[in-house]
Amino acid sequence: MGKRRTIPINDELMRVFSDWPGKHTGLLFPKFGPNQVSMAFRRIRKQAGLPDGICVHSLRATFACHLIEQGVDIYTVSRLLGHSSVTVTEKHYLALDPAHAKSAVNSLNYTGPPQGERNEQ
């Protein structure tokens, strides 16, 4: 917490920010402290009509979950989040939901034992 880091953004988001009015410094929140970002986000959240429970950290969690759902390896997700270790990322973001577990099991291509090798007892 309180560490500065650079996080890459995708090309689509870069286009959105490029079209944003005002001076571009390359920093998303220039001269903002952590509390100022949170306060600004609360104002924007209310203007957008989003639920009260959504905070800046919710965006971080959503970012991590979407990366994992897209198959990005846990090491890369951990580095992007700035976690001290992959274990921290695993603890918070690798909860196996039932739909994901079912999809993983269904990805196996099992057709049964080869013909003539049935295990008869």
Biopython code that builds the backbone (N, CA, C, O; Angstrom):
import numpy as np
from Bio.PDB.StructureBuilder import StructureBuilder

atoms = [
    (1, "MET", "N", (0.840, -1.182, 0.000)),
    (1, "MET", "CA", (0.000, 0.000, 0.000)),
    (1, "MET", "C", (0.886, 1.247, 0.000)),
    (1, "MET", "O", (1.918, 1.277, 0.671)),
    (2, "GLY", "N", (0.492, 2.252, -0.736)),
    (2, "GLY", "CA", (1.255, 3.482, -0.784)),
    (2, "GLY", "C", (2.436, 3.437, -1.733)),
    (2, "GLY", "O", (3.190, 4.405, -1.829)),
    (3, "LYS", "N", (2.611, 2.311, -2.444)),
    (3, "LYS", "CA", (3.708, 2.210, -3.395)),
    (3, "LYS", "C", (3.256, 2.767, -4.734)),
    (3, "LYS", "O", (2.103, 2.614, -5.136)),
    (4, "ARG", "N", (4.189, 3.414, -5.411)),
    (4, "ARG", "CA", (3.907, 3.858, -6.771)),
    (4, "ARG", "C", (4.298, 2.748, -7.719)),
    (4, "ARG", "O", (5.321, 2.090, -7.533)),
    (5, "ARG", "N", (3.486, 2.544, -8.732)),
    (5, "ARG", "CA", (3.854, 1.560, -9.742)),
    (5, "ARG", "C", (3.222, 1.963, -11.074)),
    (5, "ARG", "O", (2.235, 2.697, -11.134)),
    (6, "THR", "N", (3.824, 1.461, -12.108)),
    (6, "THR", "CA", (3.319, 1.681, -13.451)),
    (6, "THR", "C", (2.574, 0.433, -13.883)),
    (6, "THR", "O", (3.096, -0.678, -13.795)),
    (7, "ILE", "N", (1.361, 0.624, -14.345)),
    (7, "ILE", "CA", (0.538, -0.489, -14.801)),
    (7, "ILE", "C", (0.184, -0.234, -16.261)),
    (7, "ILE", "O", (-0.382, 0.805, -16.599)),
    (8, "PRO", "N", (0.519, -1.186, -17.116)),
    (8, "PRO", "CA", (0.172, -0.998, -18.532)),
    (8, "PRO", "C", (-1.338, -1.048, -18.726)),
    (8, "PRO", "O", (-2.048, -1.708, -17.968)),
    (9, "ILE", "N", (-1.818, -0.349, -19.740)),
    (9, "ILE", "CA", (-3.238, -0.402, -20.079)),
    (9, "ILE", "C", (-3.365, -0.878, -21.523)),
    (9, "ILE", "O", (-2.435, -0.754, -22.320)),
    (10, "ASN", "N", (-4.536, -1.425, -21.840)),
    (10, "ASN", "CA", (-4.705, -1.930, -23.198)),
    (10, "ASN", "C", (-4.951, -0.782, -24.176)),
    (10, "ASN", "O", (-5.192, 0.356, -23.774)),
    (11, "ASP", "N", (-4.885, -1.102, -25.456)),
    (11, "ASP", "CA", (-4.981, -0.083, -26.505)),
    (11, "ASP", "C", (-6.322, 0.641, -26.490)),
    (11, "ASP", "O", (-6.378, 1.845, -26.742)),
    (12, "GLU", "N", (-7.397, -0.076, -26.199)),
    (12, "GLU", "CA", (-8.720, 0.544, -26.171)),
    (12, "GLU", "C", (-8.806, 1.614, -25.081)),
    (12, "GLU", "O", (-9.311, 2.710, -25.323)),
    (13, "LEU", "N", (-8.315, 1.297, -23.890)),
    (13, "LEU", "CA", (-8.328, 2.278, -22.803)),
    (13, "LEU", "C", (-7.396, 3.446, -23.114)),
    (13, "LEU", "O", (-7.688, 4.583, -22.744)),
    (14, "MET", "N", (-6.296, 3.181, -23.779)),
    (14, "MET", "CA", (-5.376, 4.258, -24.183)),
    (14, "MET", "C", (-6.091, 5.243, -25.109)),
    (14, "MET", "O", (-5.905, 6.455, -25.001)),
    (15, "ARG", "N", (-6.915, 4.709, -26.025)),
    (15, "ARG", "CA", (-7.672, 5.597, -26.923)),
    (15, "ARG", "C", (-8.668, 6.447, -26.132)),
    (15, "ARG", "O", (-8.836, 7.634, -26.414)),
    (16, "VAL", "N", (-9.329, 5.839, -25.141)),
    (16, "VAL", "CA", (-10.290, 6.589, -24.317)),
    (16, "VAL", "C", (-9.574, 7.737, -23.618)),
    (16, "VAL", "O", (-10.047, 8.874, -23.634)),
    (17, "PHE", "N", (-8.430, 7.435, -23.004)),
    (17, "PHE", "CA", (-7.691, 8.480, -22.292)),
    (17, "PHE", "C", (-7.115, 9.524, -23.247)),
    (17, "PHE", "O", (-7.009, 10.695, -22.882)),
    (18, "SER", "N", (-6.750, 9.129, -24.438)),
    (18, "SER", "CA", (-6.219, 10.081, -25.424)),
    (18, "SER", "C", (-7.285, 11.087, -25.836)),
    (18, "SER", "O", (-6.981, 12.247, -26.113)),
    (19, "ASP", "N", (-8.538, 10.636, -25.874)),
    (19, "ASP", "CA", (-9.646, 11.527, -26.246)),
    (19, "ASP", "C", (-10.142, 12.371, -25.073)),
    (19, "ASP", "O", (-10.963, 13.270, -25.260)),
    (20, "TRP", "N", (-9.651, 12.090, -23.875)),
    (20, "TRP", "CA", (-10.067, 12.809, -22.670)),
    (20, "TRP", "C", (-9.627, 14.268, -22.776)),
    (20, "TRP", "O", (-8.491, 14.541, -23.164)),
    (21, "PRO", "N", (-10.505, 15.201, -22.440)),
    (21, "PRO", "CA", (-10.112, 16.609, -22.534)),
    (21, "PRO", "C", (-9.058, 16.980, -21.483)),
    (21, "PRO", "O", (-8.968, 16.350, -20.429)),
    (22, "GLY", "N", (-8.291, 17.978, -21.777)),
    (22, "GLY", "CA", (-7.302, 18.487, -20.837)),
    (22, "GLY", "C", (-5.891, 18.071, -21.184)),
    (22, "GLY", "O", (-5.640, 17.383, -22.174)),
    (23, "LYS", "N", (-4.981, 18.509, -20.339)),
    (23, "LYS", "CA", (-3.560, 18.238, -20.544)),
    (23, "LYS", "C", (-3.240, 16.787, -20.173)),
    (23, "LYS", "O", (-3.739, 16.275, -19.170)),
    (24, "HIS", "N", (-2.417, 16.134, -20.975)),
    (24, "HIS", "CA", (-2.031, 14.745, -20.735)),
    (24, "HIS", "C", (-0.612, 14.704, -20.198)),
    (24, "HIS", "O", (0.322, 15.204, -20.825)),
    (25, "THR", "N", (-0.465, 14.101, -19.029)),
    (25, "THR", "CA", (0.852, 14.034, -18.392)),
    (25, "THR", "C", (1.432, 12.621, -18.406)),
    (25, "THR", "O", (2.596, 12.425, -18.056)),
    (26, "GLY", "N", (0.627, 11.637, -18.810)),
    (26, "GLY", "CA", (1.077, 10.250, -18.745)),
    (26, "GLY", "C", (0.732, 9.603, -17.418)),
    (26, "GLY", "O", (0.929, 8.401, -17.244)),
    (27, "LEU", "N", (0.218, 10.388, -16.481)),
    (27, "LEU", "CA", (-0.198, 9.872, -15.174)),
    (27, "LEU", "C", (-1.717, 9.915, -15.101)),
    (27, "LEU", "O", (-2.335, 10.906, -15.489)),
    (28, "LEU", "N", (-2.310, 8.846, -14.605)),
    (28, "LEU", "CA", (-3.761, 8.800, -14.506)),
    (28, "LEU", "C", (-4.270, 9.744, -13.419)),
    (28, "LEU", "O", (-5.274, 10.432, -13.609)),
    (29, "PHE", "N", (-3.576, 9.776, -12.278)),
    (29, "PHE", "CA", (-3.976, 10.635, -11.167)),
    (29, "PHE", "C", (-2.800, 11.511, -10.740)),
    (29, "PHE", "O", (-2.235, 11.292, -9.669)),
    (30, "PRO", "N", (-2.423, 12.488, -11.544)),
    (30, "PRO", "CA", (-1.283, 13.317, -11.164)),
    (30, "PRO", "C", (-1.594, 14.134, -9.913)),
    (30, "PRO", "O", (-2.672, 14.714, -9.780)),
    (31, "LYS", "N", (-0.635, 14.164, -9.013)),
    (31, "LYS", "CA", (-0.725, 14.974, -7.788)),
    (31, "LYS", "C", (-1.864, 14.543, -6.860)),
    (31, "LYS", "O", (-2.291, 15.334, -6.020)),
    (32, "PHE", "N", (-2.360, 13.325, -6.986)),
    (32, "PHE", "CA", (-3.406, 12.820, -6.106)),
    (32, "PHE", "C", (-2.782, 11.881, -5.092)),
    (32, "PHE", "O", (-1.966, 11.030, -5.446)),
    (33, "GLY", "N", (-3.161, 12.031, -3.834)),
    (33, "GLY", "CA", (-2.802, 11.048, -2.822)),
    (33, "GLY", "C", (-3.852, 9.949, -2.833)),
    (33, "GLY", "O", (-4.898, 10.111, -3.461)),
    (34, "PRO", "N", (-3.596, 8.822, -2.144)),
    (34, "PRO", "CA", (-4.553, 7.707, -2.148)),
    (34, "PRO", "C", (-5.958, 8.093, -1.690)),
    (34, "PRO", "O", (-6.940, 7.650, -2.285)),
    (35, "ASN", "N", (-6.068, 8.902, -0.655)),
    (35, "ASN", "CA", (-7.397, 9.295, -0.176)),
    (35, "ASN", "C", (-8.110, 10.196, -1.175)),
    (35, "ASN", "O", (-9.332, 10.133, -1.306)),
    (36, "GLN", "N", (-7.361, 11.027, -1.874)),
    (36, "GLN", "CA", (-7.974, 11.903, -2.868)),
    (36, "GLN", "C", (-8.542, 11.096, -4.036)),
    (36, "GLN", "O", (-9.605, 11.425, -4.563)),
    (37, "VAL", "N", (-7.840, 10.050, -4.436)),
    (37, "VAL", "CA", (-8.335, 9.184, -5.504)),
    (37, "VAL", "C", (-9.630, 8.522, -5.046)),
    (37, "VAL", "O", (-10.603, 8.473, -5.799)),
    (38, "SER", "N", (-9.646, 8.015, -3.820)),
    (38, "SER", "CA", (-10.853, 7.361, -3.295)),
    (38, "SER", "C", (-12.023, 8.329, -3.229)),
    (38, "SER", "O", (-13.144, 7.966, -3.586)),
    (39, "MET", "N", (-11.781, 9.556, -2.777)),
    (39, "MET", "CA", (-12.854, 10.547, -2.685)),
    (39, "MET", "C", (-13.363, 10.908, -4.080)),
    (39, "MET", "O", (-14.572, 11.017, -4.284)),
    (40, "ALA", "N", (-12.464, 11.092, -5.031)),
    (40, "ALA", "CA", (-12.872, 11.400, -6.400)),
    (40, "ALA", "C", (-13.676, 10.243, -6.984)),
    (40, "ALA", "O", (-14.666, 10.459, -7.681)),
    (41, "PHE", "N", (-13.249, 9.020, -6.698)),
    (41, "PHE", "CA", (-13.974, 7.857, -7.206)),
    (41, "PHE", "C", (-15.378, 7.801, -6.624)),
    (41, "PHE", "O", (-16.324, 7.474, -7.340)),
    (42, "ARG", "N", (-15.533, 8.113, -5.342)),
    (42, "ARG", "CA", (-16.875, 8.106, -4.730)),
    (42, "ARG", "C", (-17.803, 9.093, -5.446)),
    (42, "ARG", "O", (-18.969, 8.788, -5.695)),
    (43, "ARG", "N", (-17.277, 10.269, -5.771)),
    (43, "ARG", "CA", (-18.098, 11.258, -6.493)),
    (43, "ARG", "C", (-18.500, 10.723, -7.866)),
    (43, "ARG", "O", (-19.660, 10.831, -8.263)),
    (44, "ILE", "N", (-17.547, 10.150, -8.582)),
    (44, "ILE", "CA", (-17.815, 9.609, -9.915)),
    (44, "ILE", "C", (-18.793, 8.438, -9.826)),
    (44, "ILE", "O", (-19.699, 8.315, -10.650)),
    (45, "ARG", "N", (-18.602, 7.574, -8.813)),
    (45, "ARG", "CA", (-19.485, 6.429, -8.620)),
    (45, "ARG", "C", (-20.931, 6.888, -8.424)),
    (45, "ARG", "O", (-21.855, 6.324, -9.011)),
    (46, "LYS", "N", (-21.115, 7.907, -7.604)),
    (46, "LYS", "CA", (-22.468, 8.418, -7.360)),
    (46, "LYS", "C", (-23.057, 9.011, -8.635)),
    (46, "LYS", "O", (-24.224, 8.768, -8.945)),
    (47, "GLN", "N", (-22.272, 9.781, -9.374)),
    (47, "GLN", "CA", (-22.745, 10.378, -10.621)),
    (47, "GLN", "C", (-23.146, 9.305, -11.633)),
    (47, "GLN", "O", (-24.091, 9.491, -12.400)),
    (48, "ALA", "N", (-22.428, 8.190, -11.631)),
    (48, "ALA", "CA", (-22.707, 7.101, -12.574)),
    (48, "ALA", "C", (-23.832, 6.193, -12.090)),
    (48, "ALA", "O", (-24.288, 5.323, -12.832)),
    (49, "GLY", "N", (-24.290, 6.391, -10.841)),
    (49, "GLY", "CA", (-25.376, 5.587, -10.303)),
    (49, "GLY", "C", (-24.954, 4.171, -9.925)),
    (49, "GLY", "O", (-25.784, 3.262, -9.899)),
    (50, "LEU", "N", (-23.670, 3.982, -9.632)),
    (50, "LEU", "CA", (-23.182, 2.660, -9.228)),
    (50, "LEU", "C", (-23.481, 2.420, -7.750)),
    (50, "LEU", "O", (-23.607, 3.381, -6.992)),
    (51, "PRO", "N", (-23.598, 1.175, -7.327)),
    (51, "PRO", "CA", (-23.916, 0.857, -5.927)),
    (51, "PRO", "C", (-22.855, 1.377, -4.954)),
    (51, "PRO", "O", (-21.685, 1.515, -5.312)),
    (52, "ASP", "N", (-23.280, 1.663, -3.719)),
    (52, "ASP", "CA", (-22.386, 2.196, -2.700)),
    (52, "ASP", "C", (-21.214, 1.280, -2.371)),
    (52, "ASP", "O", (-20.146, 1.770, -2.005)),
    (53, "GLY", "N", (-21.380, -0.023, -2.491)),
    (53, "GLY", "CA", (-20.316, -0.958, -2.113)),
    (53, "GLY", "C", (-19.114, -0.977, -3.041)),
    (53, "GLY", "O", (-18.094, -1.584, -2.715)),
    (54, "ILE", "N", (-19.217, -0.322, -4.196)),
    (54, "ILE", "CA", (-18.102, -0.323, -5.150)),
    (54, "ILE", "C", (-17.111, 0.771, -4.769)),
    (54, "ILE", "O", (-17.483, 1.930, -4.582)),
    (55, "CYS", "N", (-15.836, 0.378, -4.657)),
    (55, "CYS", "CA", (-14.787, 1.339, -4.331)),
    (55, "CYS", "C", (-13.630, 1.137, -5.312)),
    (55, "CYS", "O", (-13.696, 0.264, -6.177)),
    (56, "VAL", "N", (-12.592, 1.926, -5.183)),
    (56, "VAL", "CA", (-11.435, 1.805, -6.070)),
    (56, "VAL", "C", (-10.872, 0.388, -5.994)),
    (56, "VAL", "O", (-10.465, -0.175, -7.011)),
    (57, "HIS", "N", (-10.848, -0.184, -4.804)),
    (57, "HIS", "CA", (-10.305, -1.534, -4.658)),
    (57, "HIS", "C", (-11.167, -2.565, -5.403)),
    (57, "HIS", "O", (-10.655, -3.600, -5.830)),
    (58, "SER", "N", (-12.464, -2.294, -5.560)),
    (58, "SER", "CA", (-13.336, -3.179, -6.335)),
    (58, "SER", "C", (-12.862, -3.266, -7.777)),
    (58, "SER", "O", (-12.926, -4.329, -8.394)),
    (59, "LEU", "N", (-12.387, -2.153, -8.310)),
    (59, "LEU", "CA", (-11.880, -2.141, -9.680)),
    (59, "LEU", "C", (-10.630, -3.013, -9.796)),
    (59, "LEU", "O", (-10.439, -3.721, -10.785)),
    (60, "ARG", "N", (-9.805, -2.951, -8.789)),
    (60, "ARG", "CA", (-8.591, -3.771, -8.740)),
    (60, "ARG", "C", (-8.934, -5.257, -8.716)),
    (60, "ARG", "O", (-8.333, -6.053, -9.437)),
    (61, "ALA", "N", (-9.905, -5.623, -7.882)),
    (61, "ALA", "CA", (-10.325, -7.017, -7.783)),
    (61, "ALA", "C", (-10.952, -7.487, -9.092)),
    (61, "ALA", "O", (-10.707, -8.610, -9.532)),
    (62, "THR", "N", (-11.755, -6.633, -9.710)),
    (62, "THR", "CA", (-12.375, -6.980, -10.990)),
    (62, "THR", "C", (-11.309, -7.179, -12.058)),
    (62, "THR", "O", (-11.386, -8.116, -12.852)),
    (63, "PHE", "N", (-10.319, -6.301, -12.075)),
    (63, "PHE", "CA", (-9.192, -6.406, -13.002)),
    (63, "PHE", "C", (-8.509, -7.764, -12.849)),
    (63, "PHE", "O", (-8.274, -8.456, -13.839)),
    (64, "ALA", "N", (-8.193, -8.144, -11.620)),
    (64, "ALA", "CA", (-7.505, -9.408, -11.358)),
    (64, "ALA", "C", (-8.371, -10.600, -11.770)),
    (64, "ALA", "O", (-7.886, -11.530, -12.414)),
    (65, "CYS", "N", (-9.634, -10.571, -11.402)),
    (65, "CYS", "CA", (-10.527, -11.691, -11.730)),
    (65, "CYS", "C", (-10.691, -11.856, -13.232)),
    (65, "CYS", "O", (-10.692, -12.979, -13.736)),
    (66, "HIS", "N", (-10.828, -10.753, -13.949)),
    (66, "HIS", "CA", (-10.964, -10.843, -15.407)),
    (66, "HIS", "C", (-9.696, -11.402, -16.048)),
    (66, "HIS", "O", (-9.773, -12.205, -16.978)),
    (67, "LEU", "N", (-8.540, -10.985, -15.560)),
    (67, "LEU", "CA", (-7.292, -11.529, -16.100)),
    (67, "LEU", "C", (-7.223, -13.039, -15.888)),
    (67, "LEU", "O", (-6.875, -13.785, -16.804)),
    (68, "ILE", "N", (-7.553, -13.480, -14.691)),
    (68, "ILE", "CA", (-7.510, -14.908, -14.375)),
    (68, "ILE", "C", (-8.522, -15.670, -15.236)),
    (68, "ILE", "O", (-8.214, -16.745, -15.750)),
    (69, "GLU", "N", (-9.728, -15.116, -15.393)),
    (69, "GLU", "CA", (-10.745, -15.758, -16.223)),
    (69, "GLU", "C", (-10.310, -15.869, -17.678)),
    (69, "GLU", "O", (-10.714, -16.791, -18.386)),
    (70, "GLN", "N", (-9.479, -14.920, -18.124)),
    (70, "GLN", "CA", (-8.987, -14.931, -19.499)),
    (70, "GLN", "C", (-7.780, -15.842, -19.674)),
    (70, "GLN", "O", (-7.233, -15.956, -20.772)),
    (71, "GLY", "N", (-7.369, -16.488, -18.592)),
    (71, "GLY", "CA", (-6.269, -17.443, -18.687)),
    (71, "GLY", "C", (-4.883, -16.850, -18.488)),
    (71, "GLY", "O", (-3.886, -17.514, -18.773)),
    (72, "VAL", "N", (-4.799, -15.618, -18.005)),
    (72, "VAL", "CA", (-3.495, -15.019, -17.727)),
    (72, "VAL", "C", (-2.894, -15.745, -16.524)),
    (72, "VAL", "O", (-3.582, -15.988, -15.532)),
    (73, "ASP", "N", (-1.626, -16.085, -16.615)),
    (73, "ASP", "CA", (-1.003, -16.857, -15.541)),
    (73, "ASP", "C", (-0.949, -16.047, -14.247)),
    (73, "ASP", "O", (-0.872, -14.818, -14.265)),
    (74, "ILE", "N", (-0.991, -16.755, -13.143)),
    (74, "ILE", "CA", (-1.066, -16.139, -11.816)),
    (74, "ILE", "C", (0.163, -15.284, -11.510)),
    (74, "ILE", "O", (0.056, -14.286, -10.796)),
    (75, "TYR", "N", (1.319, -15.658, -12.035)),
    (75, "TYR", "CA", (2.531, -14.871, -11.804)),
    (75, "TYR", "C", (2.383, -13.472, -12.415)),
    (75, "TYR", "O", (2.720, -12.476, -11.776)),
    (76, "THR", "N", (1.881, -13.403, -13.642)),
    (76, "THR", "CA", (1.689, -12.105, -14.297)),
    (76, "THR", "C", (0.659, -11.273, -13.559)),
    (76, "THR", "O", (0.859, -10.076, -13.355)),
    (77, "VAL", "N", (-0.455, -11.899, -13.153)),
    (77, "VAL", "CA", (-1.492, -11.181, -12.402)),
    (77, "VAL", "C", (-0.899, -10.631, -11.112)),
    (77, "VAL", "O", (-1.154, -9.482, -10.751)),
    (78, "SER", "N", (-0.117, -11.437, -10.422)),
    (78, "SER", "CA", (0.511, -11.022, -9.176)),
    (78, "SER", "C", (1.411, -9.811, -9.380)),
    (78, "SER", "O", (1.383, -8.866, -8.591)),
    (79, "ARG", "N", (2.206, -9.843, -10.440)),
    (79, "ARG", "CA", (3.114, -8.718, -10.743)),
    (79, "ARG", "C", (2.330, -7.447, -11.072)),
    (79, "ARG", "O", (2.687, -6.359, -10.621)),
    (80, "LEU", "N", (1.261, -7.589, -11.861)),
    (80, "LEU", "CA", (0.453, -6.422, -12.213)),
    (80, "LEU", "C", (-0.212, -5.804, -10.987)),
    (80, "LEU", "O", (-0.382, -4.586, -10.917)),
    (81, "LEU", "N", (-0.586, -6.637, -10.026)),
    (81, "LEU", "CA", (-1.215, -6.134, -8.807)),
    (81, "LEU", "C", (-0.207, -5.579, -7.814)),
    (81, "LEU", "O", (-0.578, -4.888, -6.866)),
    (82, "GLY", "N", (1.087, -5.886, -8.033)),
    (82, "GLY", "CA", (2.115, -5.413, -7.120)),
    (82, "GLY", "C", (2.176, -6.206, -5.832)),
    (82, "GLY", "O", (2.659, -5.699, -4.820)),
    (83, "HIS", "N", (1.698, -7.437, -5.847)),
    (83, "HIS", "CA", (1.746, -8.269, -4.643)),
    (83, "HIS", "C", (3.182, -8.672, -4.333)),
    (83, "HIS", "O", (4.019, -8.795, -5.227)),
    (84, "SER", "N", (3.446, -8.872, -3.054)),
    (84, "SER", "CA", (4.787, -9.252, -2.611)),
    (84, "SER", "C", (5.142, -10.675, -3.022)),
    (84, "SER", "O", (6.320, -11.011, -3.142)),
    (85, "SER", "N", (4.124, -11.516, -3.241)),
    (85, "SER", "CA", (4.374, -12.882, -3.677)),
    (85, "SER", "C", (3.136, -13.411, -4.398)),
    (85, "SER", "O", (2.040, -12.871, -4.251)),
    (86, "VAL", "N", (3.327, -14.466, -5.170)),
    (86, "VAL", "CA", (2.220, -15.110, -5.864)),
    (86, "VAL", "C", (1.242, -15.703, -4.855)),
    (86, "VAL", "O", (0.047, -15.799, -5.135)),
    (87, "THR", "N", (1.732, -16.095, -3.701)),
    (87, "THR", "CA", (0.874, -16.675, -2.663)),
    (87, "THR", "C", (-0.223, -15.700, -2.250)),
    (87, "THR", "O", (-1.362, -16.107, -2.021)),
    (88, "VAL", "N", (0.115, -14.420, -2.154)),
    (88, "VAL", "CA", (-0.882, -13.402, -1.794)),
    (88, "VAL", "C", (-1.979, -13.366, -2.858)),
    (88, "VAL", "O", (-3.165, -13.312, -2.532)),
    (89, "THR", "N", (-1.585, -13.395, -4.109)),
    (89, "THR", "CA", (-2.557, -13.364, -5.213)),
    (89, "THR", "C", (-3.430, -14.608, -5.181)),
    (89, "THR", "O", (-4.649, -14.517, -5.326)),
    (90, "GLU", "N", (-2.817, -15.763, -4.994)),
    (90, "GLU", "CA", (-3.575, -17.014, -4.937)),
    (90, "GLU", "C", (-4.613, -16.970, -3.820)),
    (90, "GLU", "O", (-5.756, -17.386, -4.010)),
    (91, "LYS", "N", (-4.219, -16.474, -2.676)),
    (91, "LYS", "CA", (-5.103, -16.434, -1.510)),
    (91, "LYS", "C", (-6.357, -15.604, -1.788)),
    (91, "LYS", "O", (-7.456, -15.970, -1.372)),
    (92, "HIS", "N", (-6.186, -14.495, -2.489)),
    (92, "HIS", "CA", (-7.300, -13.562, -2.673)),
    (92, "HIS", "C", (-8.092, -13.760, -3.960)),
    (92, "HIS", "O", (-9.265, -13.393, -4.020)),
    (93, "TYR", "N", (-7.474, -14.335, -4.989)),
    (93, "TYR", "CA", (-8.130, -14.327, -6.295)),
    (93, "TYR", "C", (-8.311, -15.689, -6.944)),
    (93, "TYR", "O", (-8.838, -15.764, -8.054)),
    (94, "LEU", "N", (-7.899, -16.757, -6.299)),
    (94, "LEU", "CA", (-8.040, -18.059, -6.942)),
    (94, "LEU", "C", (-9.108, -18.940, -6.311)),
    (94, "LEU", "O", (-9.012, -20.166, -6.358)),
    (95, "ALA", "N", (-10.109, -18.329, -5.729)),
    (95, "ALA", "CA", (-11.224, -19.124, -5.220)),
    (95, "ALA", "C", (-11.881, -19.796, -6.416)),
    (95, "ALA", "O", (-12.225, -19.139, -7.399)),
    (96, "LEU", "N", (-12.050, -21.084, -6.327)),
    (96, "LEU", "CA", (-12.585, -21.847, -7.450)),
    (96, "LEU", "C", (-14.103, -21.843, -7.395)),
    (96, "LEU", "O", (-14.703, -22.525, -6.564)),
    (97, "ASP", "N", (-14.727, -21.070, -8.288)),
    (97, "ASP", "CA", (-16.180, -21.051, -8.302)),
    (97, "ASP", "C", (-16.692, -22.294, -9.019)),
    (97, "ASP", "O", (-15.988, -22.849, -9.862)),
    (98, "PRO", "N", (-17.909, -22.742, -8.698)),
    (98, "PRO", "CA", (-18.432, -23.990, -9.259)),
    (98, "PRO", "C", (-18.466, -24.009, -10.792)),
    (98, "PRO", "O", (-18.169, -25.038, -11.398)),
    (99, "ALA", "N", (-18.818, -22.902, -11.418)),
    (99, "ALA", "CA", (-18.878, -22.866, -12.890)),
    (99, "ALA", "C", (-17.488, -23.060, -13.492)),
    (99, "ALA", "O", (-17.328, -23.761, -14.491)),
    (100, "HIS", "N", (-16.485, -22.433, -12.878)),
    (100, "HIS", "CA", (-15.110, -22.578, -13.362)),
    (100, "HIS", "C", (-14.620, -24.011, -13.160)),
    (100, "HIS", "O", (-13.950, -24.568, -14.029)),
    (101, "ALA", "N", (-14.951, -24.601, -12.023)),
    (101, "ALA", "CA", (-14.554, -25.987, -11.754)),
    (101, "ALA", "C", (-15.193, -26.927, -12.770)),
    (101, "ALA", "O", (-14.520, -27.817, -13.289)),
    (102, "LYS", "N", (-16.464, -26.746, -13.059)),
    (102, "LYS", "CA", (-17.167, -27.585, -14.037)),
    (102, "LYS", "C", (-16.540, -27.428, -15.414)),
    (102, "LYS", "O", (-16.338, -28.419, -16.116)),
    (103, "SER", "N", (-16.233, -26.210, -15.807)),
    (103, "SER", "CA", (-15.599, -25.954, -17.101)),
    (103, "SER", "C", (-14.236, -26.637, -17.187)),
    (103, "SER", "O", (-13.888, -27.207, -18.222)),
    (104, "ALA", "N", (-13.467, -26.580, -16.104)),
    (104, "ALA", "CA", (-12.142, -27.205, -16.085)),
    (104, "ALA", "C", (-12.259, -28.711, -16.273)),
    (104, "ALA", "O", (-11.515, -29.303, -17.055)),
    (105, "VAL", "N", (-13.193, -29.330, -15.557)),
    (105, "VAL", "CA", (-13.369, -30.778, -15.659)),
    (105, "VAL", "C", (-13.883, -31.157, -17.045)),
    (105, "VAL", "O", (-13.466, -32.170, -17.606)),
    (106, "ASN", "N", (-14.778, -30.357, -17.595)),
    (106, "ASN", "CA", (-15.316, -30.643, -18.922)),
    (106, "ASN", "C", (-14.276, -30.472, -20.027)),
    (106, "ASN", "O", (-14.470, -30.970, -21.136)),
    (107, "SER", "N", (-13.187, -29.784, -19.744)),
    (107, "SER", "CA", (-12.149, -29.608, -20.762)),
    (107, "SER", "C", (-11.364, -30.898, -20.999)),
    (107, "SER", "O", (-10.664, -31.022, -22.004)),
    (108, "LEU", "N", (-11.478, -31.852, -20.084)),
    (108, "LEU", "CA", (-10.810, -33.135, -20.256)),
    (108, "LEU", "C", (-11.507, -33.928, -21.350)),
    (108, "LEU", "O", (-12.736, -33.960, -21.420)),
    (109, "ASN", "N", (-10.727, -34.557, -22.191)),
    (109, "ASN", "CA", (-11.289, -35.340, -23.277)),
    (109, "ASN", "C", (-11.135, -36.819, -22.934)),
    (109, "ASN", "O", (-10.172, -37.466, -23.343)),
    (110, "TYR", "N", (-12.077, -37.329, -22.193)),
    (110, "TYR", "CA", (-12.015, -38.726, -21.762)),
    (110, "TYR", "C", (-13.074, -39.506, -22.507)),
    (110, "TYR", "O", (-14.263, -39.205, -22.406)),
    (111, "THR", "N", (-12.652, -40.495, -23.246)),
    (111, "THR", "CA", (-13.603, -41.301, -24.005)),
    (111, "THR", "C", (-13.704, -42.717, -23.455)),
    (111, "THR", "O", (-14.396, -43.553, -24.036)),
    (112, "GLY", "N", (-13.034, -42.999, -22.358)),
    (112, "GLY", "CA", (-13.056, -44.333, -21.774)),
    (112, "GLY", "C", (-11.816, -45.105, -22.169)),
    (112, "GLY", "O", (-11.014, -44.642, -22.981)),
    (113, "PRO", "N", (-11.664, -46.277, -21.596)),
    (113, "PRO", "CA", (-10.473, -47.073, -21.908)),
    (113, "PRO", "C", (-10.514, -47.553, -23.356)),
    (113, "PRO", "O", (-11.592, -47.732, -23.923)),
    (114, "PRO", "N", (-9.348, -47.760, -23.948)),
    (114, "PRO", "CA", (-9.311, -48.252, -25.331)),
    (114, "PRO", "C", (-10.048, -49.581, -25.442)),
    (114, "PRO", "O", (-10.116, -50.345, -24.479)),
    (115, "GLN", "N", (-10.597, -49.850, -26.618)),
    (115, "GLN", "CA", (-11.315, -51.103, -26.866)),
    (115, "GLN", "C", (-10.427, -52.291, -26.538)),
    (115, "GLN", "O", (-9.227, -52.268, -26.811)),
    (116, "GLY", "N", (-11.005, -53.313, -25.963)),
    (116, "GLY", "CA", (-10.268, -54.526, -25.640)),
    (116, "GLY", "C", (-9.511, -54.434, -24.324)),
    (116, "GLY", "O", (-8.896, -55.416, -23.907)),
    (117, "GLU", "N", (-9.539, -53.269, -23.650)),
    (117, "GLU", "CA", (-8.822, -53.128, -22.382)),
    (117, "GLU", "C", (-9.770, -52.813, -21.251)),
    (117, "GLU", "O", (-9.372, -52.196, -20.263)),
    (118, "ARG", "N", (-11.005, -53.221, -21.375)),
    (118, "ARG", "CA", (-11.983, -52.951, -20.319)),
    (118, "ARG", "C", (-11.596, -53.750, -19.077)),
    (118, "ARG", "O", (-11.176, -54.904, -19.161)),
    (119, "ASN", "N", (-11.744, -53.128, -17.974)),
    (119, "ASN", "CA", (-11.403, -53.756, -16.702)),
    (119, "ASN", "C", (-12.617, -54.525, -16.212)),
    (119, "ASN", "O", (-13.554, -53.933, -15.678)),
    (120, "GLU", "N", (-12.607, -55.829, -16.388)),
    (120, "GLU", "CA", (-13.755, -56.641, -15.959)),
    (120, "GLU", "C", (-13.417, -57.341, -14.661)),
    (120, "GLU", "O", (-12.332, -57.901, -14.505)),
    (121, "GLN", "N", (-14.353, -57.303, -13.735)),
    (121, "GLN", "CA", (-14.151, -57.954, -12.437)),
    (121, "GLN", "C", (-15.250, -58.892, -12.125)),
    (121, "GLN", "O", (-15.241, -59.526, -11.070)),
]
sb = StructureBuilder()
sb.init_structure("model")
sb.init_model(0)
sb.init_chain("A")
sb.init_seg("    ")
for serial, (resi, resn, name, xyz) in enumerate(atoms, 1):
    if name == "N":
        sb.init_residue(resn, " ", resi, " ")
    sb.init_atom(name, np.array(xyz, "f"), 0.0, 1.0, " ", f" {name:<3s}", serial, name[0])
structure = sb.get_structure()
